């Protein structure tokens, strides 16, 4: 499984509007059928840039599904956010491969 991670720093002036938008955007990305779930997290470390930083982690079904997302959907979906918030946000994307997962089991 591959995690497609998008980390975004949002200017204070658009924070509330962006947060509302991203909560609509994530279901649109999931609707492409290339991901099984997504997690929206707020980064708690303060950035030198100021503003608010969030991470969205999309869990793809496979490398092929993620490649299909890049080819078929990514540009259109990215363009919506850029058009609306381009000069007030900074985003970077990374791919993460899950090596192992652990959980706590209580007796």
Phi and psi in radians as a Rosetta constraint file:
Dihedral C 1 N 2 CA 2 C 2 CIRCULARHARMONIC -1.986 0.35
Dihedral N 2 CA 2 C 2 N 3 CIRCULARHARMONIC 2.359 0.35
Dihedral C 2 N 3 CA 3 C 3 CIRCULARHARMONIC -1.771 0.35
Dihedral N 3 CA 3 C 3 N 4 CIRCULARHARMONIC 2.196 0.35
Dihedral C 3 N 4 CA 4 C 4 CIRCULARHARMONIC -1.694 0.35
Dihedral N 4 CA 4 C 4 N 5 CIRCULARHARMONIC 1.912 0.35
Dihedral C 4 N 5 CA 5 C 5 CIRCULARHARMONIC -1.836 0.35
Dihedral N 5 CA 5 C 5 N 6 CIRCULARHARMONIC 2.256 0.35
Dihedral C 5 N 6 CA 6 C 6 CIRCULARHARMONIC -2.078 0.35
Dihedral N 6 CA 6 C 6 N 7 CIRCULARHARMONIC 2.045 0.35
Dihedral C 6 N 7 CA 7 C 7 CIRCULARHARMONIC -1.865 0.35
Dihedral N 7 CA 7 C 7 N 8 CIRCULARHARMONIC 2.260 0.35
Dihedral C 7 N 8 CA 8 C 8 CIRCULARHARMONIC -2.306 0.35
Dihedral N 8 CA 8 C 8 N 9 CIRCULARHARMONIC 2.275 0.35
Dihedral C 8 N 9 CA 9 C 9 CIRCULARHARMONIC -1.772 0.35
Dihedral N 9 CA 9 C 9 N 10 CIRCULARHARMONIC 2.205 0.35
Dihedral C 9 N 10 CA 10 C 10 CIRCULARHARMONIC -1.978 0.35
Dihedral N 10 CA 10 C 10 N 11 CIRCULARHARMONIC 2.283 0.35
Dihedral C 10 N 11 CA 11 C 11 CIRCULARHARMONIC -1.105 0.35
Dihedral N 11 CA 11 C 11 N 12 CIRCULARHARMONIC 2.467 0.35
Dihedral C 11 N 12 CA 12 C 12 CIRCULARHARMONIC -0.913 0.35
Dihedral N 12 CA 12 C 12 N 13 CIRCULARHARMONIC -0.632 0.35
Dihedral C 12 N 13 CA 13 C 13 CIRCULARHARMONIC -1.149 0.35
Dihedral N 13 CA 13 C 13 N 14 CIRCULARHARMONIC -0.362 0.35
Dihedral C 13 N 14 CA 14 C 14 CIRCULARHARMONIC -2.097 0.35
Dihedral N 14 CA 14 C 14 N 15 CIRCULARHARMONIC 0.130 0.35
Dihedral C 14 N 15 CA 15 C 15 CIRCULARHARMONIC -0.902 0.35
Dihedral N 15 CA 15 C 15 N 16 CIRCULARHARMONIC -0.945 0.35
Dihedral C 15 N 16 CA 16 C 16 CIRCULARHARMONIC -1.110 0.35
Dihedral N 16 CA 16 C 16 N 17 CIRCULARHARMONIC -0.727 0.35
Dihedral C 16 N 17 CA 17 C 17 CIRCULARHARMONIC -1.134 0.35
Dihedral N 17 CA 17 C 17 N 18 CIRCULARHARMONIC -0.757 0.35
Dihedral C 17 N 18 CA 18 C 18 CIRCULARHARMONIC -1.115 0.35
Dihedral N 18 CA 18 C 18 N 19 CIRCULARHARMONIC -0.761 0.35
Dihedral C 18 N 19 CA 19 C 19 CIRCULARHARMONIC -1.062 0.35
Dihedral N 19 CA 19 C 19 N 20 CIRCULARHARMONIC -0.717 0.35
Dihedral C 19 N 20 CA 20 C 20 CIRCULARHARMONIC -1.105 0.35
Dihedral N 20 CA 20 C 20 N 21 CIRCULARHARMONIC -0.779 0.35
Dihedral C 20 N 21 CA 21 C 21 CIRCULARHARMONIC -1.095 0.35
Dihedral N 21 CA 21 C 21 N 22 CIRCULARHARMONIC -0.797 0.35
Dihedral C 21 N 22 CA 22 C 22 CIRCULARHARMONIC -1.122 0.35
Dihedral N 22 CA 22 C 22 N 23 CIRCULARHARMONIC -0.550 0.35
Dihedral C 22 N 23 CA 23 C 23 CIRCULARHARMONIC -1.233 0.35
Dihedral N 23 CA 23 C 23 N 24 CIRCULARHARMONIC -0.311 0.35
Dihedral C 23 N 24 CA 24 C 24 CIRCULARHARMONIC -1.604 0.35
Dihedral N 24 CA 24 C 24 N 25 CIRCULARHARMONIC -0.583 0.35
Dihedral C 24 N 25 CA 25 C 25 CIRCULARHARMONIC -1.212 0.35
Dihedral N 25 CA 25 C 25 N 26 CIRCULARHARMONIC -0.745 0.35
Dihedral C 25 N 26 CA 26 C 26 CIRCULARHARMONIC -0.983 0.35
Dihedral N 26 CA 26 C 26 N 27 CIRCULARHARMONIC -0.844 0.35
Dihedral C 26 N 27 CA 27 C 27 CIRCULARHARMONIC -1.056 0.35
Dihedral N 27 CA 27 C 27 N 28 CIRCULARHARMONIC -0.524 0.35
Dihedral C 27 N 28 CA 28 C 28 CIRCULARHARMONIC -1.162 0.35
Dihedral N 28 CA 28 C 28 N 29 CIRCULARHARMONIC -0.712 0.35
Dihedral C 28 N 29 CA 29 C 29 CIRCULARHARMONIC -1.138 0.35
Dihedral N 29 CA 29 C 29 N 30 CIRCULARHARMONIC -0.775 0.35
Dihedral C 29 N 30 CA 30 C 30 CIRCULARHARMONIC -1.095 0.35
Dihedral N 30 CA 30 C 30 N 31 CIRCULARHARMONIC -0.565 0.35
Dihedral C 30 N 31 CA 31 C 31 CIRCULARHARMONIC -1.157 0.35
Dihedral N 31 CA 31 C 31 N 32 CIRCULARHARMONIC -0.235 0.35
Dihedral C 31 N 32 CA 32 C 32 CIRCULARHARMONIC -1.192 0.35
Dihedral N 32 CA 32 C 32 N 33 CIRCULARHARMONIC -0.323 0.35
Dihedral C 32 N 33 CA 33 C 33 CIRCULARHARMONIC 1.427 0.35
Dihedral N 33 CA 33 C 33 N 34 CIRCULARHARMONIC 0.148 0.35
Dihedral C 33 N 34 CA 34 C 34 CIRCULARHARMONIC -1.669 0.35
Dihedral N 34 CA 34 C 34 N 35 CIRCULARHARMONIC -0.148 0.35
Dihedral C 34 N 35 CA 35 C 35 CIRCULARHARMONIC -2.293 0.35
Dihedral N 35 CA 35 C 35 N 36 CIRCULARHARMONIC 2.585 0.35
Dihedral C 35 N 36 CA 36 C 36 CIRCULARHARMONIC -1.607 0.35
Dihedral N 36 CA 36 C 36 N 37 CIRCULARHARMONIC -0.477 0.35
Dihedral C 36 N 37 CA 37 C 37 CIRCULARHARMONIC -2.900 0.35
Dihedral N 37 CA 37 C 37 N 38 CIRCULARHARMONIC 2.931 0.35
Dihedral C 37 N 38 CA 38 C 38 CIRCULARHARMONIC -2.443 0.35
Dihedral N 38 CA 38 C 38 N 39 CIRCULARHARMONIC 2.619 0.35
Dihedral C 38 N 39 CA 39 C 39 CIRCULARHARMONIC -2.222 0.35
Dihedral N 39 CA 39 C 39 N 40 CIRCULARHARMONIC 2.212 0.35
Dihedral C 39 N 40 CA 40 C 40 CIRCULARHARMONIC -1.774 0.35
Dihedral N 40 CA 40 C 40 N 41 CIRCULARHARMONIC 2.137 0.35
Dihedral C 40 N 41 CA 41 C 41 CIRCULARHARMONIC -2.220 0.35
Dihedral N 41 CA 41 C 41 N 42 CIRCULARHARMONIC 2.523 0.35
Dihedral C 41 N 42 CA 42 C 42 CIRCULARHARMONIC -1.633 0.35
Dihedral N 42 CA 42 C 42 N 43 CIRCULARHARMONIC 2.272 0.35
Dihedral C 42 N 43 CA 43 C 43 CIRCULARHARMONIC -1.359 0.35
Dihedral N 43 CA 43 C 43 N 44 CIRCULARHARMONIC 2.193 0.35
Dihedral C 43 N 44 CA 44 C 44 CIRCULARHARMONIC -1.564 0.35
Dihedral N 44 CA 44 C 44 N 45 CIRCULARHARMONIC -0.209 0.35
Dihedral C 44 N 45 CA 45 C 45 CIRCULARHARMONIC -1.383 0.35
Dihedral N 45 CA 45 C 45 N 46 CIRCULARHARMONIC 2.267 0.35
Dihedral C 45 N 46 CA 46 C 46 CIRCULARHARMONIC -1.270 0.35
Dihedral N 46 CA 46 C 46 N 47 CIRCULARHARMONIC 2.365 0.35
Dihedral C 46 N 47 CA 47 C 47 CIRCULARHARMONIC -1.622 0.35
Dihedral N 47 CA 47 C 47 N 48 CIRCULARHARMONIC 2.593 0.35
Dihedral C 47 N 48 CA 48 C 48 CIRCULARHARMONIC -1.067 0.35
Dihedral N 48 CA 48 C 48 N 49 CIRCULARHARMONIC -0.478 0.35
Dihedral C 48 N 49 CA 49 C 49 CIRCULARHARMONIC -1.197 0.35
Dihedral N 49 CA 49 C 49 N 50 CIRCULARHARMONIC -0.341 0.35
Dihedral C 49 N 50 CA 50 C 50 CIRCULARHARMONIC 1.415 0.35
Dihedral N 50 CA 50 C 50 N 51 CIRCULARHARMONIC -2.851 0.35
Dihedral C 50 N 51 CA 51 C 51 CIRCULARHARMONIC 1.210 0.35
Dihedral N 51 CA 51 C 51 N 52 CIRCULARHARMONIC -2.783 0.35
Dihedral C 51 N 52 CA 52 C 52 CIRCULARHARMONIC -2.171 0.35
Dihedral N 52 CA 52 C 52 N 53 CIRCULARHARMONIC 2.474 0.35
Dihedral C 52 N 53 CA 53 C 53 CIRCULARHARMONIC -2.072 0.35
Dihedral N 53 CA 53 C 53 N 54 CIRCULARHARMONIC 2.376 0.35
Dihedral C 53 N 54 CA 54 C 54 CIRCULARHARMONIC -2.260 0.35
Dihedral N 54 CA 54 C 54 N 55 CIRCULARHARMONIC 2.714 0.35
Dihedral C 54 N 55 CA 55 C 55 CIRCULARHARMONIC -2.166 0.35
Dihedral N 55 CA 55 C 55 N 56 CIRCULARHARMONIC 2.315 0.35
Dihedral C 55 N 56 CA 56 C 56 CIRCULARHARMONIC -2.006 0.35
Dihedral N 56 CA 56 C 56 N 57 CIRCULARHARMONIC 2.110 0.35
Dihedral C 56 N 57 CA 57 C 57 CIRCULARHARMONIC -1.937 0.35
Dihedral N 57 CA 57 C 57 N 58 CIRCULARHARMONIC 1.995 0.35
Dihedral C 57 N 58 CA 58 C 58 CIRCULARHARMONIC -1.739 0.35
Dihedral N 58 CA 58 C 58 N 59 CIRCULARHARMONIC 2.174 0.35
Dihedral C 58 N 59 CA 59 C 59 CIRCULARHARMONIC -1.617 0.35
Dihedral N 59 CA 59 C 59 N 60 CIRCULARHARMONIC 1.943 0.35
Dihedral C 59 N 60 CA 60 C 60 CIRCULARHARMONIC -1.413 0.35
Dihedral N 60 CA 60 C 60 N 61 CIRCULARHARMONIC 2.752 0.35
Dihedral C 60 N 61 CA 61 C 61 CIRCULARHARMONIC -1.243 0.35
Dihedral N 61 CA 61 C 61 N 62 CIRCULARHARMONIC -0.548 0.35
Dihedral C 61 N 62 CA 62 C 62 CIRCULARHARMONIC -2.949 0.35
Dihedral N 62 CA 62 C 62 N 63 CIRCULARHARMONIC 2.990 0.35
Dihedral C 62 N 63 CA 63 C 63 CIRCULARHARMONIC -1.043 0.35
Dihedral N 63 CA 63 C 63 N 64 CIRCULARHARMONIC -0.710 0.35
Dihedral C 63 N 64 CA 64 C 64 CIRCULARHARMONIC -1.104 0.35
Dihedral N 64 CA 64 C 64 N 65 CIRCULARHARMONIC -0.714 0.35
Dihedral C 64 N 65 CA 65 C 65 CIRCULARHARMONIC -1.125 0.35
Dihedral N 65 CA 65 C 65 N 66 CIRCULARHARMONIC -0.724 0.35
Dihedral C 65 N 66 CA 66 C 66 CIRCULARHARMONIC -1.155 0.35
Dihedral N 66 CA 66 C 66 N 67 CIRCULARHARMONIC -0.741 0.35
Dihedral C 66 N 67 CA 67 C 67 CIRCULARHARMONIC -1.069 0.35
Dihedral N 67 CA 67 C 67 N 68 CIRCULARHARMONIC -0.679 0.35
Dihedral C 67 N 68 CA 68 C 68 CIRCULARHARMONIC -1.132 0.35
Dihedral N 68 CA 68 C 68 N 69 CIRCULARHARMONIC -0.662 0.35
Dihedral C 68 N 69 CA 69 C 69 CIRCULARHARMONIC -1.059 0.35
Dihedral N 69 CA 69 C 69 N 70 CIRCULARHARMONIC -0.824 0.35
Dihedral C 69 N 70 CA 70 C 70 CIRCULARHARMONIC -1.006 0.35
Dihedral N 70 CA 70 C 70 N 71 CIRCULARHARMONIC -0.772 0.35
Dihedral C 70 N 71 CA 71 C 71 CIRCULARHARMONIC -1.281 0.35
Dihedral N 71 CA 71 C 71 N 72 CIRCULARHARMONIC -0.692 0.35
Dihedral C 71 N 72 CA 72 C 72 CIRCULARHARMONIC -1.787 0.35
Dihedral N 72 CA 72 C 72 N 73 CIRCULARHARMONIC -0.456 0.35
Dihedral C 72 N 73 CA 73 C 73 CIRCULARHARMONIC -2.275 0.35
Dihedral N 73 CA 73 C 73 N 74 CIRCULARHARMONIC -0.534 0.35
Dihedral C 73 N 74 CA 74 C 74 CIRCULARHARMONIC -1.012 0.35
Dihedral N 74 CA 74 C 74 N 75 CIRCULARHARMONIC -0.849 0.35
Dihedral C 74 N 75 CA 75 C 75 CIRCULARHARMONIC -1.056 0.35
Dihedral N 75 CA 75 C 75 N 76 CIRCULARHARMONIC -0.793 0.35
Dihedral C 75 N 76 CA 76 C 76 CIRCULARHARMONIC -1.092 0.35
Dihedral N 76 CA 76 C 76 N 77 CIRCULARHARMONIC -0.811 0.35
Dihedral C 76 N 77 CA 77 C 77 CIRCULARHARMONIC -1.228 0.35
Dihedral N 77 CA 77 C 77 N 78 CIRCULARHARMONIC -0.641 0.35
Dihedral C 77 N 78 CA 78 C 78 CIRCULARHARMONIC -1.143 0.35
Dihedral N 78 CA 78 C 78 N 79 CIRCULARHARMONIC -0.677 0.35
Dihedral C 78 N 79 CA 79 C 79 CIRCULARHARMONIC -1.045 0.35
Dihedral N 79 CA 79 C 79 N 80 CIRCULARHARMONIC -0.617 0.35
Dihedral C 79 N 80 CA 80 C 80 CIRCULARHARMONIC -1.049 0.35
Dihedral N 80 CA 80 C 80 N 81 CIRCULARHARMONIC -0.822 0.35
Dihedral C 80 N 81 CA 81 C 81 CIRCULARHARMONIC -1.198 0.35
Dihedral N 81 CA 81 C 81 N 82 CIRCULARHARMONIC -0.710 0.35
Dihedral C 81 N 82 CA 82 C 82 CIRCULARHARMONIC -1.111 0.35
Dihedral N 82 CA 82 C 82 N 83 CIRCULARHARMONIC -0.725 0.35
Dihedral C 82 N 83 CA 83 C 83 CIRCULARHARMONIC -1.076 0.35
Dihedral N 83 CA 83 C 83 N 84 CIRCULARHARMONIC -0.686 0.35
Dihedral C 83 N 84 CA 84 C 84 CIRCULARHARMONIC -1.450 0.35
Dihedral N 84 CA 84 C 84 N 85 CIRCULARHARMONIC -0.650 0.35
Dihedral C 84 N 85 CA 85 C 85 CIRCULARHARMONIC -2.234 0.35
Dihedral N 85 CA 85 C 85 N 86 CIRCULARHARMONIC 0.204 0.35
Dihedral C 85 N 86 CA 86 C 86 CIRCULARHARMONIC -0.793 0.35
Dihedral N 86 CA 86 C 86 N 87 CIRCULARHARMONIC -0.849 0.35
Dihedral C 86 N 87 CA 87 C 87 CIRCULARHARMONIC -1.529 0.35
Dihedral N 87 CA 87 C 87 N 88 CIRCULARHARMONIC 0.038 0.35
Dihedral C 87 N 88 CA 88 C 88 CIRCULARHARMONIC -2.105 0.35
Dihedral N 88 CA 88 C 88 N 89 CIRCULARHARMONIC 0.203 0.35
Dihedral C 88 N 89 CA 89 C 89 CIRCULARHARMONIC -2.556 0.35
Dihedral N 89 CA 89 C 89 N 90 CIRCULARHARMONIC 2.700 0.35
Dihedral C 89 N 90 CA 90 C 90 CIRCULARHARMONIC -2.291 0.35
Dihedral N 90 CA 90 C 90 N 91 CIRCULARHARMONIC 2.158 0.35
Dihedral C 90 N 91 CA 91 C 91 CIRCULARHARMONIC -2.206 0.35
Dihedral N 91 CA 91 C 91 N 92 CIRCULARHARMONIC 2.568 0.35
Dihedral C 91 N 92 CA 92 C 92 CIRCULARHARMONIC -2.449 0.35
Dihedral N 92 CA 92 C 92 N 93 CIRCULARHARMONIC 2.647 0.35
Dihedral C 92 N 93 CA 93 C 93 CIRCULARHARMONIC -2.099 0.35
Dihedral N 93 CA 93 C 93 N 94 CIRCULARHARMONIC 2.482 0.35
Dihedral C 93 N 94 CA 94 C 94 CIRCULARHARMONIC -2.406 0.35
Dihedral N 94 CA 94 C 94 N 95 CIRCULARHARMONIC 2.741 0.35
Dihedral C 94 N 95 CA 95 C 95 CIRCULARHARMONIC -1.945 0.35
Dihedral N 95 CA 95 C 95 N 96 CIRCULARHARMONIC 2.362 0.35
Dihedral C 95 N 96 CA 96 C 96 CIRCULARHARMONIC -2.151 0.35
Dihedral N 96 CA 96 C 96 N 97 CIRCULARHARMONIC 2.362 0.35
Dihedral C 96 N 97 CA 97 C 97 CIRCULARHARMONIC -1.832 0.35
Dihedral N 97 CA 97 C 97 N 98 CIRCULARHARMONIC 2.230 0.35
Dihedral C 97 N 98 CA 98 C 98 CIRCULARHARMONIC -1.282 0.35
Dihedral N 98 CA 98 C 98 N 99 CIRCULARHARMONIC 2.157 0.35
Dihedral C 98 N 99 CA 99 C 99 CIRCULARHARMONIC -1.611 0.35
Dihedral N 99 CA 99 C 99 N 100 CIRCULARHARMONIC -0.768 0.35
Dihedral C 99 N 100 CA 100 C 100 CIRCULARHARMONIC -2.790 0.35
Dihedral N 100 CA 100 C 100 N 101 CIRCULARHARMONIC 2.684 0.35
Dihedral C 100 N 101 CA 101 C 101 CIRCULARHARMONIC -2.251 0.35
Dihedral N 101 CA 101 C 101 N 102 CIRCULARHARMONIC 2.544 0.35
Dihedral C 101 N 102 CA 102 C 102 CIRCULARHARMONIC -2.327 0.35
Dihedral N 102 CA 102 C 102 N 103 CIRCULARHARMONIC 2.669 0.35
Dihedral C 102 N 103 CA 103 C 103 CIRCULARHARMONIC -2.546 0.35
Dihedral N 103 CA 103 C 103 N 104 CIRCULARHARMONIC 2.807 0.35
Dihedral C 103 N 104 CA 104 C 104 CIRCULARHARMONIC -1.546 0.35
Dihedral N 104 CA 104 C 104 N 105 CIRCULARHARMONIC 2.325 0.35
Dihedral C 104 N 105 CA 105 C 105 CIRCULARHARMONIC -1.994 0.35
Dihedral N 105 CA 105 C 105 N 106 CIRCULARHARMONIC 2.141 0.35
Dihedral C 105 N 106 CA 106 C 106 CIRCULARHARMONIC -1.687 0.35
Dihedral N 106 CA 106 C 106 N 107 CIRCULARHARMONIC 2.479 0.35
